[in-house]
Amino acid sequence: MANIPHGGVLKDLHARDAPKKEQLLAEVEKLPSIVLSDRQLCDLELIMNGGFSPLEGFMNQEDYQSVVNNLRLKNGLLFSMPITLDVSDQDIETLGLESKKRIVLRDPRDDAPLSILTIQDIYKPNKIEEATKVFGDDDILHPGVKYLHTQAKEFYVGGTVEAIQSPIHYDYIAHRHTPAELRAHFNKLHWTRVVAFQTRNPMHRAHRELTVRAARNRQANVLIHPVVGLTKPGDIDHYTRVRVYQALMPKYPNGMAALSLLPLAMRMGGPREAVWHAIIRKNFGNTHFIIGRDHAGPGKNSKGVDFYGPYDAQKLVAKYQDELEIEVVPFQMVTYIPDSDEYLPVDEVPEGTTTLNISGTELRRRLRNGGHIPEWFSYPEVVKVLRETHPPRSKQGFTLFLTGYYNSGKKAIGKALEVVLNQQGGRSVTLLLGETVRHGISSELGFSRRDRDQNIARIAFVSAELTKAGAAVIAAPIAPFAEARAQAKSHVETYGGFYLIHVNTPLDYCIKTDRRGIYKHNLVK
């Protein structure tokens, strides 16, 4: 029998509210609406299907404060991560938001009405306090902290939701399950003990070995339960990862493992996130949960030190294990033994035994350079998927990003580079100028900082898309600021090479040859 939900009852709002769906749809036409952000959309989906049980909506101020300070809802039930609906001052004024008012929550992709929220309260959080207590630091290098300070709006709206429909997914439908569906699946298969494995990365042979070992040691089955909502910036896209998981599933003993996708927006909150993940897996019916080294850790802070200790997450979950009522399975580091062609936990390897390993950095290098990836490390079917989406550098697209003062000669250099690259052949070449076409994607937007940032954002988007397609891009936007350049670099590097080229023309020369009088009229600062 599957594990009981957190709080004792699965809060499946779709089942609860199905009888009044037509009534809710009729009411939608009379109510103001909020179009959700991507993170809010992930949160709402898991609120409505019961993945966040016992929640029935976004946290009001009392629950929020209690979770931030004590890892508990106001009723005392363990819950480690604040689940909030952020809105702006303008949203409040424009929509007339106030206590007891009802508003529609809409899907940002197609504007479909997903639920109606009845407002309990509107409150302004202390974001520094939230960052410090939830993430352990207010360092902007932490993805959760950065989101709080750069994307989350000023106010939170607390309230309960009534479900109209779930967000529609068109990808991997066969592997998407609600908690109720997954529990029914476990019952059908007579799985009474299920070990959940959380991942946001591709899986290789070592992952298969450790999950099989965990299941056999506990006479259980395995649920591969990867996150396909929002993960850490720079992670491999979920399409590639799911194809990897699909390729890996036949490698498990027949009937041992299942694959299901979790539409979660991760916060990379380390220990607190591990407790949250355990609650979620419990709601999905799992009885055991594997927690790895530095679980949900975002890496290093601005001082070059890891945000969390390697076993902080395991320790915090162990502290609350009796309340969680899900057994923690510590991640066992395994290593390959070439003499016996097997993986063993590192603490079981006899002294002096030859071992082999390939680090994540080394794997990325081999993918980038087309290097050999041995079968003892990863299955050929998995490597094939990764090579399809991570071609060697010689086959990747790239962007040459020219930066410098206005009138520094970027356009002339860009045109010269376009000719040279076209002459060499081998790939298509596209030149994107920020000052040429008046009404196209590279149109001149003006010369204020805001206009230049918009110009760079457009060019960065197009550069990334062309780079992804394997093209060569020469981008010469209006004189970009450092922050905008960094954002462009981050966007493009997801798909290929990014090379920043400073056109170091003296300012005096730029002013002297400025026939348009841009500098004279002080339009560029």
C-alpha positions as CSV (number, residue, x, y, z in Angstrom):
1,M,0.0,0.0,0.0
2,A,1.3,3.5,-0.9
3,N,2.4,5.9,1.8
4,I,-0.2,8.1,3.3
5,P,-0.2,11.7,2.1
6,H,1.4,14.5,4.2
7,G,-1.3,15.6,6.7
8,G,-3.3,12.4,6.2
9,V,-5.4,13.4,3.2
10,L,-4.4,13.9,-0.4
11,K,-5.6,17.4,-1.4
12,D,-6.7,16.5,-5.0
13,L,-8.5,19.7,-5.8
14,H,-9.4,18.4,-9.3
15,A,-11.4,15.6,-7.8
16,R,-12.9,17.8,-5.1
17,D,-14.0,20.6,-7.5
18,A,-15.0,18.6,-10.6
19,P,-18.8,18.7,-9.7
20,K,-18.7,22.6,-9.9
21,K,-16.5,23.0,-12.9
22,E,-19.2,24.5,-15.1
23,Q,-20.1,26.9,-12.4
24,L,-16.5,28.0,-12.0
25,L,-16.1,28.4,-15.8
26,A,-19.2,30.6,-15.9
27,E,-17.8,32.8,-13.0
28,V,-14.5,33.2,-14.9
29,E,-16.1,35.7,-17.3
30,K,-17.0,38.1,-14.5
31,L,-13.7,38.1,-12.6
32,P,-10.3,39.9,-13.0
33,S,-7.4,37.7,-13.9
34,I,-3.7,37.2,-13.1
35,V,-1.5,35.6,-15.7
36,L,0.9,33.4,-13.8
37,S,4.7,33.3,-14.2
38,D,6.4,30.0,-15.1
39,R,7.2,29.3,-11.4
40,Q,3.7,30.2,-10.2
41,L,2.4,27.8,-12.9
42,C,4.5,24.9,-11.6
43,D,3.4,25.7,-8.0
44,L,-0.3,25.9,-8.9
45,E,-0.2,22.5,-10.8
46,L,1.2,20.8,-7.7
47,I,-1.2,22.6,-5.4
48,M,-4.2,21.4,-7.5
49,N,-3.1,17.8,-8.0
50,G,-2.1,17.3,-4.3
51,G,1.6,17.2,-4.8
52,F,1.9,20.0,-2.2
53,S,-0.6,18.5,0.3
54,P,-1.8,19.7,2.7
55,L,-1.8,23.0,0.9
56,E,-5.1,24.1,-0.8
57,G,-3.7,27.4,-2.1
58,F,-1.0,29.9,-1.8
59,M,0.2,30.6,1.7
60,N,-1.4,33.4,3.7
61,Q,0.8,35.6,5.9
62,E,0.5,33.4,9.0
63,D,1.5,30.2,7.2
64,Y,4.2,32.1,5.3
65,Q,5.8,33.5,8.5
66,S,5.5,30.2,10.3
67,V,7.2,28.3,7.5
68,V,10.0,30.9,7.1
69,N,10.7,30.9,10.8
70,N,9.9,27.4,12.0
71,L,9.5,25.1,9.0
72,R,5.9,24.6,10.0
73,L,2.5,25.7,8.9
74,K,0.6,27.7,11.5
75,N,-1.2,24.5,12.5
76,G,2.1,22.9,13.4
77,L,2.4,20.6,10.4
78,L,6.0,20.3,9.0
79,F,6.4,22.2,5.7
80,S,9.8,23.7,4.8
81,M,9.3,25.9,1.7
82,P,7.1,29.0,1.4
83,I,4.7,28.6,-1.5
84,T,3.6,32.2,-2.5
85,L,1.8,34.1,-5.2
86,D,3.7,37.4,-5.8
87,V,2.0,40.4,-7.3
88,S,3.0,44.0,-7.8
89,D,1.6,47.2,-6.4
90,Q,0.2,48.0,-9.9
91,D,-1.5,44.6,-10.0
92,I,-3.2,45.3,-6.7
93,E,-4.4,48.7,-7.8
94,T,-5.4,47.7,-11.4
95,L,-7.3,44.6,-10.4
96,G,-8.6,46.0,-7.2
97,L,-7.2,43.1,-5.1
98,E,-8.5,42.9,-1.5
99,S,-9.5,40.3,1.1
100,K,-12.3,38.0,0.0
101,K,-12.1,39.0,-3.6
102,R,-12.0,36.2,-6.2
103,I,-9.5,36.2,-9.1
104,V,-8.8,33.9,-12.0
105,L,-5.3,32.4,-12.3
106,R,-4.4,31.9,-16.0
107,D,-1.9,29.8,-17.9
108,P,0.8,32.1,-19.4
109,R,1.1,29.9,-22.5
110,D,-2.4,30.0,-23.7
111,D,-4.3,32.2,-21.3
112,A,-6.5,29.3,-20.2
113,P,-8.3,29.7,-16.8
114,L,-6.8,27.2,-14.4
115,S,-8.3,28.1,-11.1
116,I,-10.1,30.7,-9.1
117,L,-8.4,32.0,-6.0
118,T,-10.3,33.5,-3.1
119,I,-8.0,36.1,-1.4
120,Q,-7.4,35.8,2.3
121,D,-4.8,38.5,2.7
122,I,-2.2,40.6,0.8
123,Y,1.1,41.2,2.6
124,K,4.5,42.6,1.9
125,P,7.3,40.1,2.8
126,N,10.7,40.9,4.2
127,K,12.7,39.4,1.3
128,I,16.1,39.7,3.1
129,E,14.7,37.7,6.1
130,E,13.1,35.2,3.7
131,A,16.4,34.7,1.8
132,T,18.5,34.4,5.0
133,K,16.2,32.0,6.8
134,V,15.0,29.8,3.9
135,F,18.2,29.7,1.9
136,G,20.7,30.4,4.7
137,D,22.2,33.4,3.0
138,D,21.2,36.6,1.1
139,D,23.9,36.1,-1.5
140,I,22.6,37.0,-4.9
141,L,24.6,34.1,-6.5
142,H,22.1,31.8,-5.0
143,P,19.3,31.2,-7.6
144,G,16.6,31.3,-5.0
145,V,17.9,34.6,-3.6
146,K,18.3,36.0,-7.0
147,Y,14.8,35.2,-8.0
148,L,13.5,36.8,-4.8
149,H,15.3,40.1,-5.4
150,T,15.1,40.4,-9.2
151,Q,11.9,38.6,-10.3
152,A,9.5,38.2,-7.4
153,K,7.2,41.1,-7.0
154,E,6.7,43.3,-3.9
155,F,3.6,41.7,-2.4
156,Y,2.3,38.2,-1.7
157,V,-1.4,37.2,-2.1
158,G,-2.6,34.4,0.2
159,G,-5.7,32.4,-0.5
160,T,-7.4,29.1,-1.3
161,V,-7.9,27.9,-4.9
162,E,-10.7,26.0,-6.7
163,A,-9.5,23.9,-9.6
164,I,-10.9,24.4,-13.1
165,Q,-8.3,22.5,-15.1
166,S,-4.7,21.3,-15.0
167,P,-2.1,23.0,-17.3
168,I,-2.0,21.2,-20.6
169,H,1.3,19.5,-21.5
170,Y,2.1,18.2,-25.0
171,D,5.4,16.5,-24.1
172,Y,5.9,13.1,-22.7
173,I,2.2,12.7,-21.7
174,A,2.7,9.0,-21.0
175,H,5.2,9.8,-18.2
176,R,3.2,12.6,-16.5
177,H,1.1,11.5,-13.5
178,T,-0.7,13.2,-10.7
179,P,-0.2,11.8,-7.2
180,A,-3.6,10.0,-7.4
181,E,-2.6,8.4,-10.7
182,L,0.8,7.3,-9.5
183,R,-0.7,5.8,-6.3
184,A,-3.3,3.9,-8.4
185,H,-0.4,2.7,-10.6
186,F,1.5,1.4,-7.6
187,N,-1.6,-0.4,-6.3
188,K,-2.2,-2.0,-9.7
189,L,1.4,-3.3,-9.8
190,H,1.2,-4.3,-6.1
191,W,4.2,-2.1,-5.3
192,T,4.1,-1.6,-1.5
193,R,7.6,-0.3,-1.0
194,V,8.8,2.3,-3.5
195,V,12.2,4.2,-3.5
196,A,12.0,7.6,-5.2
197,F,15.1,9.0,-7.0
198,Q,15.2,12.7,-7.5
199,T,17.3,14.1,-10.3
200,R,17.7,17.2,-12.5
201,N,20.6,15.7,-14.5
202,P,21.1,12.9,-17.1
203,M,21.6,9.5,-15.5
204,H,24.4,7.1,-16.3
205,R,25.4,3.6,-15.3
206,A,26.4,4.6,-11.8
207,H,22.9,6.0,-11.1
208,R,21.3,2.8,-12.4
209,E,23.6,0.7,-10.1
210,L,22.9,2.8,-6.9
211,T,19.2,2.8,-7.4
212,V,19.1,-0.9,-8.1
213,R,21.2,-1.5,-5.0
214,A,18.9,0.8,-2.9
215,A,15.8,-1.1,-4.0
216,R,17.2,-4.6,-3.5
217,N,18.5,-3.7,0.0
218,R,15.0,-2.6,0.9
219,Q,13.0,-5.2,-1.1
220,A,11.4,-2.3,-3.0
221,N,10.8,-0.9,-6.4
222,V,12.3,2.2,-7.9
223,L,10.5,5.4,-9.1
224,I,12.7,7.6,-11.3
225,H,11.1,11.0,-10.5
226,P,13.0,13.7,-12.3
227,V,12.2,17.4,-12.1
228,V,10.9,18.8,-15.4
229,G,9.7,22.2,-14.2
230,L,12.3,24.9,-13.4
231,T,15.8,23.8,-12.3
232,K,19.1,25.5,-11.9
233,P,20.0,27.9,-14.7
234,G,22.4,26.2,-17.1
235,D,21.0,22.7,-16.5
236,I,20.5,20.4,-19.5
237,D,17.0,20.9,-21.0
238,H,14.3,18.5,-19.8
239,Y,13.7,17.2,-23.3
240,T,17.2,15.8,-23.6
241,R,17.1,14.5,-20.0
242,V,13.8,12.6,-20.5
243,R,15.1,11.0,-23.6
244,V,18.1,9.9,-21.5
245,Y,15.8,8.4,-18.8
246,Q,13.7,6.6,-21.5
247,A,16.9,5.1,-22.9
248,L,18.0,4.0,-19.4
249,M,14.7,2.4,-18.3
250,P,15.2,-0.9,-20.2
251,K,18.5,-1.4,-18.4
252,Y,16.6,-2.0,-15.1
253,P,15.6,-5.6,-14.2
254,N,12.1,-6.3,-15.6
255,G,9.4,-4.9,-13.5
256,M,11.7,-3.1,-11.0
257,A,11.4,0.6,-12.1
258,A,9.0,3.2,-13.4
259,L,9.5,6.7,-14.8
260,S,7.3,9.7,-13.9
261,L,8.0,13.4,-14.4
262,L,7.6,16.0,-11.7
263,P,6.6,19.5,-12.8
264,L,8.3,21.2,-9.9
265,A,10.0,24.6,-9.8
266,M,13.1,24.0,-7.8
267,R,14.5,26.7,-5.5
268,M,17.9,25.0,-5.0
269,G,17.3,25.4,-1.3
270,G,19.6,22.6,-0.1
271,P,18.5,21.2,3.3
272,R,15.1,22.9,3.4
273,E,14.5,21.8,-0.2
274,A,15.4,18.2,0.7
275,V,12.6,18.2,3.4
276,W,10.2,19.7,0.8
277,H,11.2,17.0,-1.8
278,A,10.6,14.3,0.8
279,I,7.1,15.7,1.5
280,I,6.3,15.8,-2.2
281,R,7.5,12.2,-2.8
282,K,5.4,11.1,0.2
283,N,2.4,12.7,-1.4
284,F,3.1,10.8,-4.6
285,G,2.9,7.5,-2.6
286,N,6.6,6.7,-2.2
287,T,7.8,5.0,1.0
288,H,11.6,5.7,0.6
289,F,13.5,8.7,-0.8
290,I,17.1,8.8,-1.9
291,I,18.9,12.0,-0.8
292,G,22.3,12.6,-2.3
293,R,25.4,14.5,-1.4
294,D,24.7,18.3,-1.4
295,H,21.0,17.6,-2.4
296,A,19.6,20.6,-4.3
297,G,22.7,22.6,-3.7
298,P,23.3,25.6,-6.0
299,G,27.1,25.4,-5.9
300,K,29.4,28.1,-4.5
301,N,28.6,31.5,-3.1
302,S,30.3,34.9,-3.9
303,K,33.2,33.9,-1.6
304,G,33.8,30.7,-3.5
305,V,32.4,28.4,-0.7
306,D,29.6,25.9,-1.2
307,F,26.3,27.3,0.1
308,Y,25.6,24.1,2.0
309,G,27.7,21.3,3.5
310,P,27.7,18.0,1.6
311,Y,25.5,16.2,4.1
312,D,23.5,19.1,5.5
313,A,20.4,17.9,3.6
314,Q,20.6,14.4,4.9
315,K,21.0,15.6,8.5
316,L,18.0,17.9,8.3
317,V,15.7,15.3,6.8
318,A,16.9,12.7,9.3
319,K,15.9,15.2,12.1
320,Y,12.3,15.2,10.9
321,Q,12.1,11.6,9.7
322,D,9.5,10.6,12.2
323,E,7.2,13.4,11.1
324,L,7.9,12.9,7.4
325,E,7.0,9.2,7.7
326,I,9.2,8.4,4.6
327,E,12.4,6.5,5.0
328,V,15.6,8.4,3.9
329,V,18.0,6.4,1.8
330,P,21.4,8.2,1.9
331,F,23.1,8.4,-1.5
332,Q,25.9,5.9,-1.8
333,M,28.9,7.1,-3.8
334,V,29.7,4.2,-6.1
335,T,32.8,3.7,-8.2
336,Y,33.7,1.4,-11.1
337,I,36.0,-1.7,-10.6
338,P,37.4,-2.6,-14.0
339,D,38.8,-6.0,-12.8
340,S,35.3,-7.3,-12.0
341,D,33.3,-5.0,-14.3
342,E,31.0,-3.8,-11.5
343,Y,30.2,-0.7,-9.4
344,L,30.7,-0.8,-5.7
345,P,30.1,1.7,-2.9
346,V,33.4,3.5,-2.2
347,D,33.4,2.3,1.4
348,E,33.3,-1.3,0.2
349,V,36.2,-1.1,-2.2
350,P,39.3,-3.1,-0.8
351,E,42.4,-1.0,-0.3
352,G,44.6,-1.0,-3.4
353,T,41.9,-1.9,-5.8
354,T,42.0,-0.1,-9.2
355,T,39.0,2.1,-9.8
356,L,37.8,4.3,-12.6
357,N,35.6,7.4,-12.7
358,I,34.7,10.2,-15.1
359,S,33.8,13.6,-13.5
360,G,31.0,15.8,-14.8
361,T,33.6,18.3,-16.1
362,E,35.4,15.5,-18.0
363,L,32.2,14.2,-19.5
364,R,31.3,17.7,-20.8
365,R,34.8,18.0,-22.2
366,R,34.4,14.7,-24.1
367,L,31.0,15.6,-25.4
368,R,32.3,19.0,-26.5
369,N,35.4,17.5,-28.2
370,G,33.8,14.3,-29.6
371,G,35.9,12.2,-27.2
372,H,35.3,8.6,-26.3
373,I,32.8,7.8,-23.5
374,P,33.3,4.2,-22.4
375,E,30.4,1.8,-21.9
376,W,31.5,1.2,-18.3
377,F,30.5,4.8,-17.6
378,S,27.4,5.2,-19.6
379,Y,25.2,3.1,-21.9
380,P,25.6,3.7,-25.7
381,E,21.9,4.6,-25.9
382,V,22.4,7.3,-23.4
383,V,25.6,8.7,-25.0
384,K,23.8,8.8,-28.4
385,V,21.1,11.0,-26.9
386,L,23.7,13.3,-25.3
387,R,25.7,13.6,-28.5
388,E,22.6,14.5,-30.5
389,T,22.0,17.6,-28.4
390,H,25.7,18.3,-27.5
391,P,27.6,18.1,-30.8
392,P,31.3,18.6,-30.7
393,R,32.6,22.1,-30.8
394,S,33.4,21.8,-34.6
395,K,29.7,21.3,-35.3
396,Q,28.3,23.8,-32.8
397,G,27.1,27.2,-33.8
398,F,28.8,30.3,-32.3
399,T,28.3,34.0,-31.8
400,L,30.9,36.7,-32.2
401,F,29.6,39.6,-30.1
402,L,31.1,43.0,-30.9
403,T,31.0,45.6,-28.2
404,G,32.3,49.2,-28.1
405,Y,31.4,52.8,-28.4
406,Y,28.8,54.0,-30.9
407,N,30.6,54.8,-34.2
408,S,33.6,52.6,-33.1
409,G,33.5,50.6,-36.4
410,K,31.6,47.6,-35.2
411,K,29.5,47.6,-38.3
412,A,32.4,47.6,-40.7
413,I,34.2,44.9,-38.7
414,G,31.1,42.8,-38.6
415,K,30.6,43.1,-42.4
416,A,34.3,42.1,-42.9
417,L,33.9,39.1,-40.7
418,E,30.8,38.1,-42.5
419,V,32.7,38.0,-45.8
420,V,35.6,36.1,-44.3
421,L,33.4,33.4,-42.7
422,N,31.3,33.0,-45.8
423,Q,34.5,32.6,-47.8
424,Q,35.6,29.7,-45.6
425,G,32.2,28.0,-45.9
426,G,31.0,25.1,-43.8
427,R,28.0,26.8,-42.1
428,S,25.6,29.7,-42.6
429,V,26.6,33.1,-41.4
430,T,24.2,35.8,-40.1
431,L,25.1,39.4,-39.4
432,L,22.9,41.2,-36.8
433,L,23.4,44.9,-36.6
434,G,21.7,47.2,-34.0
435,E,21.6,50.3,-36.2
436,T,20.6,49.2,-39.7
437,V,17.1,47.9,-40.3
438,R,14.5,50.2,-39.1
439,H,11.6,47.7,-38.7
440,G,13.2,44.3,-38.5
441,I,14.5,42.2,-35.6
442,S,17.7,44.3,-35.6
443,S,15.9,47.6,-35.8
444,E,17.3,50.7,-34.2
445,L,15.4,51.2,-31.0
446,G,16.9,54.5,-29.9
447,F,19.9,55.3,-27.7
448,S,18.7,55.4,-24.1
449,R,19.9,52.7,-21.8
450,R,16.5,51.0,-21.8
451,D,16.4,51.1,-25.6
452,R,19.9,49.6,-25.9
453,D,19.0,46.9,-23.4
454,Q,15.9,46.0,-25.5
455,N,18.1,46.0,-28.6
456,I,20.5,43.6,-27.0
457,A,17.8,41.4,-25.7
458,R,16.3,41.0,-29.2
459,I,19.7,40.3,-30.7
460,A,20.7,37.9,-28.0
461,F,17.5,35.9,-28.5
462,V,18.0,35.6,-32.2
463,S,21.7,34.9,-31.8
464,A,20.9,32.0,-29.4
465,E,18.3,30.5,-31.8
466,L,20.8,30.7,-34.7
467,T,23.6,29.3,-32.6
468,K,21.4,26.4,-31.6
469,A,20.8,25.7,-35.3
470,G,24.6,25.5,-35.8
471,A,25.0,28.8,-37.6
472,A,27.7,31.5,-37.2
473,V,26.4,34.8,-35.9
474,I,28.1,38.2,-35.9
475,A,26.2,40.5,-33.5
476,A,27.0,44.2,-33.3
477,P,24.3,45.8,-31.2
478,I,24.1,49.4,-30.0
479,A,26.8,50.0,-27.4
480,P,25.9,47.5,-24.7
481,F,26.3,47.8,-21.0
482,A,28.2,45.1,-19.0
483,E,25.0,43.6,-17.5
484,A,23.3,43.3,-20.9
485,R,26.4,41.7,-22.3
486,A,26.5,39.1,-19.5
487,Q,22.9,38.3,-20.1
488,A,23.5,37.8,-23.8
489,K,26.5,35.6,-23.0
490,S,24.5,33.4,-20.7
491,H,21.7,33.0,-23.2
492,V,23.9,32.1,-26.1
493,E,26.3,29.8,-24.3
494,T,23.5,27.4,-23.6
495,Y,23.7,26.3,-27.2
496,G,27.2,27.0,-28.4
497,G,30.2,29.3,-28.3
498,F,30.1,33.0,-27.3
499,Y,33.1,35.2,-28.1
500,L,33.1,38.8,-26.8
501,I,35.1,41.1,-29.0
502,H,35.9,44.6,-27.7
503,V,36.4,47.1,-30.5
504,N,38.8,49.4,-28.7
505,T,38.4,52.6,-30.8
506,P,39.3,55.8,-28.8
507,L,36.3,57.9,-27.8
508,D,37.9,61.0,-29.3
509,Y,37.9,59.3,-32.7
510,C,34.3,58.2,-32.3
511,I,33.2,61.8,-31.5
512,K,35.3,63.3,-34.3
513,T,33.8,61.0,-37.0
514,D,30.2,61.2,-35.7
515,R,28.3,62.5,-38.7
516,R,24.9,62.0,-37.1
517,G,25.7,64.1,-34.1
518,I,24.8,61.5,-31.5
519,Y,27.5,62.5,-29.1
520,K,26.9,66.2,-29.8
521,H,23.3,65.9,-28.7
522,N,24.3,63.8,-25.7
523,L,22.0,60.9,-26.6
524,V,24.6,58.3,-25.6
525,K,26.0,58.6,-22.1
